[in-house]
Structure formats: structure tokens, C-alpha cells
Amino acid sequence: MEELIHGLQKLVWGPGMLFFFLGTGIRFTLRSDFFQMRKIHVWLRMTIGSLRSPKDRRKTEKDHSISQFQSFCTALAATLGTGNITGVATALIFGGPGAIFWMWVSAFFGMMTNYAENYLGIRYRYKDQEGRWVGGAMVYMERGLDSRFLAVFFAVCCLVASLGMGNMVQGNSMAKGLETAFGIPSFMTGTICMILVAIVSVGGVKRVASLTEKLVPFMSGIYFLGALIVLAVNWQAVPGAVKMIFTQAFQLKAGAGGVAGYTLGQAVRMGIARGIFSNEAGLGSSVMAHAQADVKSPEIQGMWGILEVFIDTLVGCTMTALVILTSGVYQPELYLKQISRGIEPIDGTTLTGQAFAAVIPWGEQFLAAAAALFAFATIAGWSYFGEQTAAYLGKEKGAFAYRLTYILLTLPGCILAPSLIWELSDAFNGMMALPNLAALFFLGKEVKFYSEDRQILKPDREIH
């Protein structure tokens, strides 16, 4: 079973799938004439800039919708997490500094993939008998492609990924970090986390959104502030770190202290894979949150999707990478020797903690606390993603059974999450992309982009 799951994981996250991820983003980038770069002033004004407008997009009066800002925070809560801390360090350990450049490439094109996903999510969503929005990648697969099979396949993969990657893996990382840094027993962390998850999840999307709109700005602000302090102290090393990222991104074999260095293939594969793991562009997961937004135009919500990837990867992951590269704790020669001898190198969380501790007193404790907030936000966000797919498959009974399972798995996940769970959930996390990328390929021609000439569009037709 372990060999089967390991083989499945390697297949899902292999070169072929990474090519399709990148190709999808390139397609929408070319179709939009590089909208994410050419119209950066537009999507920033329509998202962050709109929070100061008379119609505050942080609030909504509708009972069964959440505000545009809340939907953005809920989606960002599910992506900001181990990918920004552990994922970046892992990319550096196994792919070298050049991997960060390819992570940027993945995010640059992924911004338009996320735009397309959320555009289609708003276009094909519909209301149930109680007036609640029903939306997500499975909805545009069924109603846009007329493929119930793809929709169910996506929903099942999302359920498994939410229980593993969204819950148990996050909880285990949080509990281990708090136990190492503060001596808090994993059982205590798991019990408290389970109670909090129960309180949040039973309140539905309104309560999840209310939590994430407060937690996401706070936790990201604290983490970014800590990173800026480290970079300010090591400011002289920043230009050298940036140069290292660019120069090693294209070297066929970068030498590292007399031993064989990182290859170009390693840098590309680790950078793109870790970038997707962090921002989830192309997986279709965040569409569940964006589809609940109080918005009429799919273009506007698509721009919130662009901002989501921008903050998660181009800001968050970049700051983590620079902190590690400038702190003096990064030792590529040692990692390469260990890898070549079959020895497990330092884990990503520990490496990032050492980087913060090199400058900030109690740096490892600071990182453990920040990682705990990130992990809990991810657990809260994924609880809603999974519940939406469970409701799609089994209506109210399915949603209730899923909610109960999700809550009960939180405690054992914090105490024990075997590597088999990590690999299985990682494989299903990637398998969500199979039907989603197929849907984006066939429905991509329906995606439209903002133009000053025609302003913001409403859907061409109502989907019933």
C-alpha cells in the first residue's frame, strides 16, 4: 500500500502534471495579454483599493452570502500555511535557490489560472431552495461541461484531501511545533483545536468567514513583520540572495562547495510543485469560498483570485526564502551530501525556525506560534471546502456526517499523522487538478477579462 500511494503521489506531481499546470496559466495569460502584469493597477484598485470605497466590500447585508473581502480571506486562510513556511524551505533544500525563481514563474501564471477558476465559479453558481449559493469547481464541471462524472471525481478527491492535507497534516505540524517550542503536549493542542474547529464549523460559512477576515490579516501581518525585521538586520545580504536565486535558476548544474550541485531539473520541478502546493492555483479548491461572495460580476471575483496568489506566493513565499538565504543558516553543501547518502536532511520548519532565531530572540518560538495560526486558519478554511463538496454529494446528511468526521479527526491528527497520511492526502490534493484542468481547458473560451472600454461585465446569461 505504501508503494502504491508513493507511486501515485509521484505520478500526480510528476513533470507531465506540472506542465499542464503551467500550460493552463500560460494560456490564460496570453489570452488576457498579460493581464496580471499589464493591469496590475486595475486589479489592485478593484480589490484592496475597493475596501476604502463607499460600498465597503468587507461587508454584506445578504443572509446567505459573504462579502468579497471575507471570501478572499477564507480562500487565503486555506492556502497560507505550511506551504509558505515548510514548502519554501523544502524547495530550497531539495531544489536550491533557483527553485524560488521557478516558484515565482508558477505563481505569475497561476494568478491567471486562479482568475479563470473564480470567474467560472461565479458564472455557474446557483441558489438552492433556501437561497444559499451552491458553487465550486464541481458545479462548473457539471453545469458547464455537463459531466457529472468529473464533478463527483473532483468532490471525492477534495473530501480526502480536506481530511488529510487540510486537517490532519496541518494539525500535526501545529502540535509538533508548539510541543518543541513551548512544551505544550500534543494531546492538549489537539483537544483545544478540536473544540475550536467544532465551534467554527457548526456556524457555517458566515462563522468561518467572520473568523478568517480577522485572523488572516492579523497572522499574516505578524509573520511579515517578523520577516521584515530579519531582512532589515541582514539587508546587506539581500541583493546577494536575489542574485543567487536568478543565477542558479538556469544553471545546468550549480556547483556547491566542491560537491555536485543542484540541477536545472531539480530547481524547476521543486519550484513549480511547491508553488502550486502553496497557492493551490489550478486545484479548484478556493472556488468554494469565492463562489459565496456577494458579487454580480465574475470579473471582480477573478481579480480577488489574482490577489490571493500574489499575496500567498509572490509576497509570503518570497519573504520566507529571503529570510532563510540571508540568515546564514542555509547550508546547501550539507544537504546535498545528506541527500546523496540517503540521509534525511533537516526539515523545512526547523530550517525556517533557525533562520528567524538567528536574528529574533525566541525566533523559533515566534515561528511556532505563527505556524500554529497559519495551520488553524487552513483547518478552518478547508472545513468549509470539504463541507461544500460533502453537501454536493450527499445533501444535508452528507454535510453533517462530514462535519462530524472532520471535527473528530482533529485530535488524532494533532497527535499522530503517519507519513502514509501525508502522501495519500498530497496525492489526492493533486488529483483534484485532473478534472479541474480539464474543465478549464474546455470552458476557458468563456472566461472574459476586464477592459476600460466595456468596464465590468455581468454574466452573459444566467445559469439555471
Secondary structure, 3 states (H helix, E strand, C coil): CHHHHHHHHHHHCCHHHHHHHHHHHHHHHHHCCCHHHHCHHHHHHHCCHHHHCCCCCCCCCCCCCECHHHHHHHHHHHHCCHHHHHHHHHHHHHHCCHHHHHHHHHHHHHHHHHHHHHHHHHHHCEECCCCCEECCHHHHHHHHCCCHHHHHHHHHHHHHHHHHHHHHHHHHHHHHHHHHHHCCCHHHHHHHHHHHHHHHHCCHHHHHHHHHHHHHHHHHHHHHHHHHHHHHHCHHHHHHHHHHHHHHCCCCECCECCECCCEHHHHHHHHHHHHHHHHCCCCCCCHHHHCCECCCCHHHHHHHHHHHHHHHHHHHHHHHHHHHHHCCCCCHHHHHHHHHCCCCCCCHHHHHHHHHHCCCCCHHHHHHHHHHHHHHHHHHHHHHHHHHHHHHHHHHHHHHHHHHHHHHHHHHHHHCCCHHHHHHHHHHHHHCHHHHHHHHHHHHHHCCCCECCCECCCCCCCCC
